[in-house]
Amino acid sequence: MENRRLVLPEHLNHYGFLFGGHLLQWVDEIAWIAASHEHPGCRLVTVAMDEVIFRKSVHSGTVLRFDATKSRTGTTSVSYLVQVYAESLQTGTAELVFSTTVTQVRVDESGRKVAL
């Protein structure tokens, strides 16, 4: 699954770079959408996000591309590798700025794990 976001001034920290919390929120949302799309009708929640390393600074006006690819399916959970690229609209190039694996687990109305 692929999606894009435009980084706006309200997404920046006090140093003028993308606030990491916004990026983590977007990554979590993309992983949830991908999992929900592939497992319709399932109540999915995030249980894990692997390594969090911000590789490059991101400025206002940057277009970010999010690529989510399923990496593992378990009995009650599914994991997606989410890679985030800063795209240059002038040159058409893209540079990896962040990646992590997000794991979603299916739960019932009481919050207990259930099989996918």
N, C-alpha and C positions, 0 to 999 in steps of 0.2 A: 504494500500500500504506500502511496506517495501523497504528500501534502506540502503546502508552502505557507509561510507566515512572513509578513513584513514587520521588521523591527522598527517600532515607533519611539519617539522621545519618552513616552510614559513607561516604556519597558527598560529604561536605563537606570543604572545606579548613580551614585553621586560623583563617580569618576568619568561618566559618559559612556560606559560600556553596558552591554546587555546584562541585566541582573540575573544571576544564575537560577534564582527561584522561578523566574518566568520560563526559562528554558526547560527546567525540570518539569514544570506543570505541562508544557506543551508536549514533551516527550511522553509523559504519563497518559495524556489524553489521546495521543496518536496510537499508543500501544493498546489502550482500552477500545478505541474505535476499531482497530484491526481485529482484535480478539472477538469483539461483539459481532462484527461483520461475518467472521468465519464460524461463530458459534451463536447463531440467533436464538433469542429466547432465554439465554443463560444470564444469570446475575453474576457478573465478574467484578472482582476487586483486586487492586494491586497488592501483592504480598512482598515483592522484592524488586529492587533496582540494583543491578550489579554496579561495578566500579563507576564512580562519578569523577571524571577528570575533564576539565574544560581545557581544550587544546589550543584554542585561538580566541582572541578578543573579538567581539562583535559590536559594530557601531550602528547607530540609527540609520535607517534607510537600507540596511542589508536585507536581502531576501534569503530566507532560510528554507532549504528543502529537507523534509523529513522522509526517510525511507524506512518502513517497518517490514521486516521479513520474519516469518515464523521460524524459530530455531529449535523448538522442542515442544512436544505434546506429552503430558503425563495423564494420569488417571483423573485428577481433579484440576490440573493446571495446564496453562499454555504459556510459552515464553516467546518474546519477539525481540530480535535485534533491531534497535532503532539507531540509525545513523543520521546525523544532522550535518548538512553541507551549507556553507555560505556561497551563494551563487553570484557571479558577476554578470549583470545584464549587459554590460558593455562588451565583454570578451566571450561570454558563454562558458567560462570555466567555473568549476566548483571546487571548494576546498573543505575537507572534513574538519569540523570544529568540535564535534562531540559524538560519542557513541556509547551505548550501554545496552544491556539486556534487561527487559522488564518482564516480570512474571505475574500473570493474572491467575487467580484461583476462582473457581465457581463455588458460590455459597448459596444456601437456602435462605428463607426469610428470617431465620434465627441466627444467621451468620456462620452456620456449620458447613464445612466442606462437603460437596456432593460431586459425584462423577460427572464429567463432561458428557 
